[in-house]
Amino acid sequence: MRPRSIRARDTLIAAVIAALVLGVTAAGVDLAVRGGIRADLLHQTQADARRVSGGVRDGSLEGAIPDDGGGRILIQVVEPGGRVTNATSAAAGRPPVSRLWPSSNLRVRDFTECHGSWPGRECFVVEAIRVSTARDSVVVYAAERVPPYLVNGLLEAVLAAGVLLLAGAAAWITWRVVGRTLRPVEAIRAQLAEIGATDLSRRVPQPPGEDEIAQLARTANATLDRLERAVGRQRQFASDASHELRTPIAGLRANLEDAAAHPEDNDLPEVVRSALRDTDRLESIVTDLLLLARIGTGGTAAQEPIDLSALAAAEIRRRTFTLRIATELPSGVTVRGVRMQLVRLLGNLLDNAERYAGSVITVEVSRQDGEALLAVTDDGAGVAPADRERVFERFTRLDAARSRGVGGTGLGLAIAREIAREHGGTLRIEDHPSGARFALRLPLVPPAGREKGRPNPDGPS
């Protein structure tokens, strides 16, 4: 059965691969050791067998065969029928080393012969030489005992134990290394399991470096950031809706109930007109709240290059102002964004300026510090420095002269700032000699032919 744990799977795979590789290596070592030892033994027996065979053939061998190998090499001269006629001291009194009898056409034979059974089994490397081709020729046998560890399987047992030990070491190292590698993943998993909808401010531990686990942690934290913002928007929407819709709904209900209870004491057309006004306000508040909830939630609205001056000029032409409008709108100031959202942003700034201006509203578009600047300025009472961030909060009403205007939902500037942020820009109130100056700054789109890595077809300027 396949292990469920990545750590266990990797450990099992490492152990199997190590066992296979080490097993093949051990088999090669076993063959090499056996072949090398047999070659050494055979070399010595060949030399002694041929020395004695030559002495027998030319009659120079007299007496017992001298024991030049220190008793390690057994040499016998055997007649047909199996009688030993001469031998070294170590081989004297023993039966013939082998029953294999070389033929006249194959006078020299090299082989390994074993006697007995385990654990007393003995094996010899033997060279048998037929002295002549005569029918009654004797045979010289020279044999040397094979080391016991090659006979009783000790070499294979040692190699097998080594394979198991090294495979176990490889498995242990893999277990430790994979465990240490996956430890941050387990920490990330445990932290994610503990994060609930009521506490989205927690983040997973982020290991140092640029490896896959560090990238996973950063991606998880970025996802949690987006989730926290989305949930925050939902909570803000619920809070704003419950707070801001309660009063107009209660007023609308009270007027309608009073008109229904005392129709003779109410001007019904006026009651209907008042109800429609309250309904329009409710509709505006709900529309703005829904827009705020949608902005920044990863929508798929397509962005396009937009000329800010052309957009501002079109919006000014579309509207009817009761005040004088001064403009400075040079062409070629291009940004990338969602056209309808930028139109809404500018419309909210113009609504705010018209509500608080004294006599003139100024709309400017320019390039400044490598950014596109859209400024809407009124000549009203202005905004105190301490309140310049508060005006962008939802449903903020200042106590100063700028609160004199009636109308609006209290969400226009909050929507404008959210749209600016969604487009990678900023919206602030800047210092101005008179009135309030709302400055929108957005990233510029490079002119055609000037983008990074693209040559200018007109040549250098």
N, C-alpha and C positions, 0 to 999 in steps of 0.2 A: 504494500500500500504506500502511496506517495505521501511523504511527510508534509504536514500543513505548514510548518514553519520554514521560512526562507533559510534561516540559520541551519536547521536540521538538513534541509535539502542540499545546501552548499557543502555542509560537512560530509554528507553521504557521498556526494559526487567526488569531492576531493579524496576521500578515503578509497573509493573504487578506482579512480584514476591512478592514485599512488600505488595501490596494490597491483594493478595491471602493469604499470611501468616498472615497478620494482620487481614484480614476478618475472617479467621478461628479462630484466637485467640479471636477476639471480640465476635464471636458467642459463643465460649466457656465461655467467661466472662458473657455474657448475661444469658446463661442457668444457670451458677453457682450462679449468683446474684439472679435470680428469684427462683431457687430451695432453696437457703439458706434462703431468706426472707419468702418464703411460709412455710418452715419447722419451722421457728421461730414462725410465726403467728399461725400455726396449733398446735404447742405444747401448746401455751397459751389457745387457744380456747378449746382444748381437756381437759385440766385441769379444766377449769371453767364449761364446759358442763357436765362433769362427776360428779363434785361436786354438781351441781344443780339437776342432774338426781338422784343421790343417796338420796338427801334430799326429792325430790318428792316421791320417791319410799318408803322410810321408814317413811314419814309423819313428818320429822323433820323441813321441810321448812315452816316457818310461815311468813305471810306478803309478802311484796315485796322482790324481789330478791336483795340482797345487791350488790352494784356496786363496786367490788374490783379492777377493771381495770382502774379506773379513767375515765370512759366513753368511753374507746377505744373499749371494747368488748360489743357487743350487745347480751343479753341473753333473750330468750322468751320461755314460756311454751304454747304450742298450742294444742287445742283439735281437735279431728276429725271434719272436716268441716271448719277449718281455723280460729277459734276464739282464740285470744290471752288471756289467763287467768292470766298470771303473766309475769312480765318483769322487767328488770333493768330500771332505770330512763332514760337512753339514748335510750332504745328501746321501752319505753311506748308510746302508741299512734301511733305506726308505724304498717303497715301491716306485716304479717309474713315475716321473712327474706327470706324464700324459700317455694316453693310449693312442693318440693320433700318430699315424705312421706316414711320413712323406713318401710320395710316389717317386719313381725314377725320373719322371719328366718334370716334377715340381719338387726339387730337392730341399728347398728352404721354405719353412712355414713360420709365420709370426701370428700368435693368437693369445687370448686370455682364457685361462682354465680355472675353474673353481671346484673345491671339494668340501664336503660336509654341508651342514645346515646351520642356520642362525640359532644361537649367537656365536657358535664356534666355527663359522664358515671361513675358509681361506681361499684367496684368489691369487693367481700368479700370472705375470706377463712372461710368456714362453717363446723361445725361438728353438725350432727343431730343424736340424740339418742332417740330411742323408749324406753320409761321407762319400759314397760313390753310387754309380748307377747299377752296380752288381746286385744280383738277386739277394745275396746274403749280406748286403752292406749293413753295417751298424748305423745307429742314429745317435747323434749328440743332442742332448737337451740342456738348455741353459734357462733357468727360471728365477725370477725375483718376485718376492711377495709384494702384493699391492697393499699400501697402507690401510689399516683397519677402518679409518674414517671414510674411505671410499667404498668399503664393502658393506658396512653395517648401517649406512644411511645417515651417519652423523653429519656429514657435510651438507646434505639436503636439509636436515633438521635445523642446523645452524642458519643456513640461508633462509629457510622458511620463517624461523623466528625473527631474523633480521628484517624480512619483508613485513611481517606483522607489526614489529616494533616501529619501523619507520612509517608504515601506513597509519598506525595509531597516532604517531607524533604529528603526521600531516593533518589527520582529522582533528586532533586537539588544537593545533595552531590555527586551523581554519575556523574551528568553533570560537576560539578566543578573538581572532581578528574580525570575523563577521559579526560576532556579538558586540565588539567595540564599535564597529562601523554602524551597526543598526541601533546602537543605544540612543543616539539623537532622534532616530525615527520613532522609537518607542516613547521617548519623552514628548515628541510632537503629538503622537497619537493619544497619550494619556491627557495632555493638556487640552487637546481638541475635545476629548470625551467629557471633560469637566466644564467646558464653556457652554453656557446655556443662554437662552434668549434674554434672561434677566441681567446677564453680566457679559456684555460683548467687548468690554474694555481690556480683557486679558489677551495676551499674545503667546504664541508658542516660542519655546527657546530657540534661538537662532545661532547655530554654531559658526565659528569663524571660517573664512576661506571662500572659495568659489566652486566647490564641488557640487554634485547633484543634490546632496542632502541640504547644504546651505541654501541652494536655489529653491528647493522645496519649502524650506522654512520661510524664506522671504516671500514666496508666492502665497503660502498659507496666511502669513500676516497681512499681505496686501489684500487678500480675499476677505479676511476678517475686518480690515479697515473699511472696505466697500460695504460689507454687510452691516457693520456698525452704523455707517452713515445712512444706509437705506432704512434700517430700523429706526434710527434717530429721526429721519424724515417722516416716517409713518407715525411715530409717537408725537412729533411736533404737529403733524397734520391733525391727529386726533385731539391734541390739547387745544390747538388754535380753533378747530371747528367747534369743539364743545364750549370754548370760552367766548368766541366772537359771534357765533350764530345764536346763542341762547337769548341775548338781549333783543335783537331785532325780531326773532320769532315770537318772544314773549309779548313785545309791543304790538306786533301784527295780530296776534291772537286776542290780546285785550281789546284792541280797536274793533275787530270783527265781532267778538262776543258782545261788546257794548252796543254795537249797531244792531245786532240780532235781537238783543234783549229790549232795547229802547229805540225802535226804528223811527218813532215819531219825534224823538229828541235829537236826531242826528241828520246831518246833510249827507245822504247816501252817496251822491256823486263824489263828494269830497272824501268820504271814507274809502271809496273805491280807488280814487287817485292816490290817497295815502298808502293804501295796501299795495298798489302797483309800484310806488316808489320803494316801499320796504322790500317788495319782491325783487325789484331790480338790484337793490343793494345786496340782498342775500345771494342773488345769482352772481354778482360781481365777486363777492367774497369767496363763494365756492369755486368759481372759475380760477381765481388767483391762487387759492389754496391747492387746487389740483395741479396747477402749473408748477408751483413750488415743489410739490411732491414728485413731479416727473423730472424736473431738471436735475441732472447729475446722477441719474439712476442707470446710466448706460444705455440710453435709447439709441435708436438706429437712424436718427435724423441725419440726412446727408449734408455734409458741409461743402461749400463752394467758395471760390474767390469772389470777394465782394468789395466794390469800390465804396468806401465809407462816405465820400462826398456825394456820390450819386444817390446812395441810400438816404442820406440826410436831406438832400434836396427834394427827393420824392416824398418823403414823409412830411416835410414842411408844406409842400404844395397841396398835399391831401387834406391837411387840417385847416381849420378856420380859427384864427387867433384874434383876440380882442386887444392885444398889445402889439407893439412894433417888434419885428424880428430882424436882427442884424446877423448876417452870415459871412463866413470866410471859409469857402469850400473849394480848395484846389483839387484838381483831379489827380489820379494816380496813387492815392493812398489806399492800398489794397490789403485786405485781411482775409483770412479763411474762417468761415463760420456758417451757422444756420441762419438764413436770411430772416425768417419770420421771428426768430428769437431776438436778433439784433434790432429788428423793427420794433419789437415790444419793449426792449431796453430803452431805445431812444424815445419812444412814445411815453414811457413812464417818466423819463427825465423831463420831457417837455411839459407833461401834465403837472409835475411838481413845480417847474419853473413858472408856469402860467398861474399856478395857484398863489405863489408868493411874490412874484415880481411886482415892481412898482409901475414901470412904464415900458421896459424893453427887455427882450430875451436875446442873448447872443449865442449862436451856434458856430463852433470853429472845428475844423478838421486840419490836422497837420502831422508832419513827421517830427518826432522828438526823441533823441537818445536811442535811435534804432527801433522805435516803436511807433505804432499808429496812435494818435491822440484825437479823441472826440470829446470836446468840452461844451457843456451847456451851462451858461451863466445867467443868473437873474440879478436885478438891481434892487432886490428886497432887503429885508433886515439882516439877512445872513444867518449863519449857524455858529454858535459859540464853539470854540475848540473842544471843550469838554463834551459837547453833544455830537461831534462829527461822526462818531462810530455808532452812537445810539440811534441815529435816524435810519440806519440800515437794518435795525431790528424790526421784527414783525409787530405791527399794531402800535408802534411808538408814537406818542403824542407829546410834543415838547410844550413846555409852559411859556415859552417866549413868544415873540410876535409871530413866528412862523406857524404857530398853531391856530391862527385866526381863521384860516380857510376851512370851509366845510366841504365835505365830499371825499371821495376816494375810499379805498378799503383799508388803508394803512399797510398795504403789502407791496406797493409799487416799487419803493426803493429796495426792499428785501429781494424782490424778484429781479430787479436790475443787477444787483450785486451777484446773485447766484448765476445769472446768465453770463456775466463777465468772468466769473471763476470757471464756469464750464468751458469757456473759450480760451482759457489760459491767460486771462488778463486780470486787471484790477479796476476797481471803481472806488474813488475816494473824493472827499471834499478838500479842495486845495485853497490855500490862502488867496484872497482877492481884495482889492481896495474897498469894494462895496458889493453887497449881496453875497450869494453863494455860488461857487463854481464847482460843478460836478465833472470830474475828469475821468474818462474811460481810456485805458491804455491796453492795447492788444498787440500781439506779435504781427509784424509785417510779413506779407508774402513777397519774396524776392521778385524783382521784375523778370520778365521772360528773357532767357539768355544769360542771366546773372546768377542762376542757382549754382550751388556748390558742385563742382565737377563738370559744369557745362560751359563751353567757350562762348564768348560774346561774338555773334556773327558780324558785328560792325567793327570788330578789331578793338584794340585798347583805347580807352578814353583818356 
